[in-house]
Each structure stands twice: as structure tokens, then as C-alpha cells.
Amino acid sequence: MELDEALDQWLRNVNKLVPNLKQRQKITLAGATVYKKELYEVTKAKHYDKNHIDTSKVEHLADSIVVSNTNIDYIVDGSSLVGFTKVGINHARVARLLNDGTKFIVGDHFIDNTRRNSRHAVLAAQYAEYQRLLKGGNS
């Protein structure tokens, strides 16, 4: 086998391991779904108080978490995002204030800690989806 044939064969084999756009979307969406579930549970545990405020007319902060299969600029590039909506009450702003704190509120960093604590589960979900899509795994 000549060098150019060997390199062409190597390149074909490597290209089989690289996901295309649709596959990247599915892979990152699997991880985003896991992170959304973790963030929902932490948000509900830390910031769900029905005793002091009437929230019957607005969606709760934990219920406003959404997943988008685009990047931050709404461009489909294989990325997925998890965040809080700005519909109605700007839940994204409320979440940022609770996470980072203000001069009146001590921030509890629930978003940062959840992202850090769930990264292994997110990567495991993404890897399982990668195996299923590209390697024909039984995940």
C-alpha cells in the first residue's frame, strides 16, 4: 500500500469518528437534558417558597428552565444551551441575582455549583449518545 492510499484510508476512518451537525445536536441535547434536570432539582430545592409569595399567576423559577438546540446567537451549530426564560417575569435575571447575589442578597451560586457538580453526568450522557450514534453502541 502506498503512503497516499494509507493516508486516505486513515482519513476515512477518522472521519467516521467525527459527528456531523445533526449528530452533534443530538449529543449536546442529551447532555443539556441531564443538566436541565439537575438544575431544576437544585432550583426547586433552594428557591421554592410557596409560603411567603403568591406565585399562582407566574411560573416558578424552576419551571422556567428551557433547553435550546442552538448557540447563544440562535445559530444551529451543534450546540445546546440550558437557561431560564425571559418570558413574563425575567426569570433569567432573577436566577442571576440569586446566583451571584446583590448588595442586599447573598448569592448562593446554585447555578455555578450545579454546572460543576453535574458535569460528569452530562459528559456520560453525551458519551452514551455519541456511542449510540457513531459507534453503533447499545446505549
SVG drawing of the C-alpha trace seen along z (x, -y; Angstrom):
<svg xmlns="http://www.w3.org/2000/svg" viewBox="-53 -47 57 50">
<polyline fill="none" stroke="black" stroke-width="0.4" points="0.0,0.0 1.3,-3.4 1.6,-6.3 -1.2,-8.3 -3.6,-5.3 -2.7,-4.6 -3.4,-8.3 -6.7,-8.3 -7.8,-5.2 -6.7,-6.7 -8.6,-9.9 -11.8,-7.9 -11.5,-6.0 -11.1,-9.2 -14.0,-10.9 -16.2,-8.1 -15.5,-9.2 -16.3,-12.8 -20.1,-13.6 -21.9,-15.7 -24.1,-18.6 -27.3,-16.6 -25.3,-14.1 -23.7,-16.9 -27.1,-18.4 -28.3,-15.1 -25.2,-14.6 -25.2,-18.0 -29.0,-17.8 -28.5,-14.6 -26.1,-16.4 -28.3,-19.5 -31.3,-17.4 -29.3,-15.9 -28.1,-19.4 -31.7,-20.8 -33.0,-18.0 -30.2,-18.7 -30.7,-22.4 -34.5,-22.0 -34.0,-19.9 -31.5,-22.3 -33.5,-25.3 -36.7,-23.8 -34.9,-22.7 -33.2,-26.0 -35.6,-28.6 -39.1,-27.2 -41.0,-29.0 -44.8,-29.0 -45.4,-30.3 -44.4,-34.0 -45.2,-35.0 -48.3,-34.3 -46.9,-32.7 -50.2,-31.5 -50.1,-34.0 -46.4,-33.4 -44.3,-30.5 -41.9,-29.4 -38.2,-29.9 -37.6,-26.1 -40.3,-25.7 -38.9,-28.4 -35.7,-26.4 -35.5,-25.7 -33.2,-23.8 -32.3,-25.3 -30.6,-23.3 -28.8,-26.4 -25.9,-28.5 -26.3,-31.8 -26.9,-33.6 -29.7,-31.2 -27.5,-29.6 -27.7,-25.9 -24.1,-24.7 -24.5,-21.6 -24.5,-23.4 -27.2,-23.2 -28.0,-25.7 -29.8,-25.4 -31.1,-28.6 -34.0,-30.5 -36.6,-32.2 -37.2,-35.9 -40.9,-35.4 -43.3,-37.2 -41.1,-37.7 -37.4,-37.8 -36.5,-34.6 -33.0,-34.7 -32.4,-38.0 -33.9,-36.6 -31.7,-33.5 -28.6,-35.6 -29.4,-37.8 -29.9,-34.7 -26.8,-33.0 -24.4,-36.0 -26.0,-38.0 -26.5,-41.7 -25.7,-44.2 -29.0,-43.0 -28.9,-39.3 -26.1,-36.9 -25.6,-34.8 -25.7,-31.0 -24.1,-30.1 -26.6,-27.4 -26.2,-27.6 -22.4,-27.5 -22.3,-24.7 -24.9,-22.7 -22.9,-23.1 -19.8,-22.0 -21.4,-19.1 -23.3,-17.7 -20.5,-17.8 -19.7,-14.1 -23.3,-13.1 -23.6,-15.5 -20.5,-14.1 -21.6,-10.5 -24.9,-11.2 -23.1,-12.8 -20.7,-9.9 -23.5,-7.4 -25.3,-9.3 -22.0,-9.5 -21.5,-5.8 -25.1,-5.1 -24.9,-7.4 -21.4,-6.9 -20.2,-3.6 -23.4,-1.6 -23.4,-1.1 -26.3,0.4 -26.7,-2.6"/>
</svg>
